[in-house]
Amino acid sequence: QVQLVESGGGLVQAGGSLSLSCAASGRTFSSYNMGWFRQAPGKEREFVTAIHWSGGTTRYADSVKGRFTISRDNAKNTVYLQMNSLKPEDTAVYYCAASNRAVGVVRSISDFYDYWGQGTQVTVSS
């Protein structure tokens, strides 16, 4: 069982930066692949980025590639999302998720993720 708590959301102007954190409980965090997803009002939840349990492999949605960076610190049971050059279309609730299924591959499909945080709001003004 893993419990996830996101933090770091807020309001920022377009072109600005925000850093999100996701703190996980449990002693097995280092065996989970971790992902970030987001959901904008009236839209489906979408994949943003994910990282292998080892930290050695990452995957990004095309819409955030080159602007967002995912990282993790297994000693602190925390995964991070650094968001730069933010755009109004990045506005959404951002969710952290954990997966311990088929962890050999970093997955972009939400069905592979069994544990979810409560979400944190990111709002980018134009």
C-alpha positions, 0 to 999 in steps of 0.5 A, a space after each residue: 500500500 502506498 499513500 501519495 500526497 502532492 504539494 507545490 501547486 499554485 498560480 503562476 504567469 505564463 512563462 513562469 515555473 513551478 515545482 511539484 512534489 509528491 511524498 509517498 508513504 511506505 517502505 517500498 517506494 523505490 520499487 514503484 514506477 511513478 507518474 504525473 497525470 493532469 486533468 483540466 476542467 471538462 477534459 479527460 485525465 492525461 499523461 504528463 510524465 513518468 519515471 522508472 523505479 530506478 530513476 534511469 528512464 523517463 517518459 514525457 508527453 509531447 506537449 511538455 517535452 523540453 519544458 517539464 522534468 521529472 525526478 525522484 529521490 528514493 531516500 526521501 520517498 519523493 518524486 518531483 515535477 519541475 515545470 518551466 515555460 508554463 503555458 495557460 494550457 498547462 492549467 489543470 489538477 496534477 496527480 501523482 501516481 504509483 505503479 508496481 505492475 510491469 515496472 520494466 517499462 515506464 507506462 503512460 496509461 493510467 490503468 497501470 497505476 494503482 495508487 493516486 494522490 489527491 491532486 494539486 491545482 496548477 493555474 497558469 494565467 496569460 
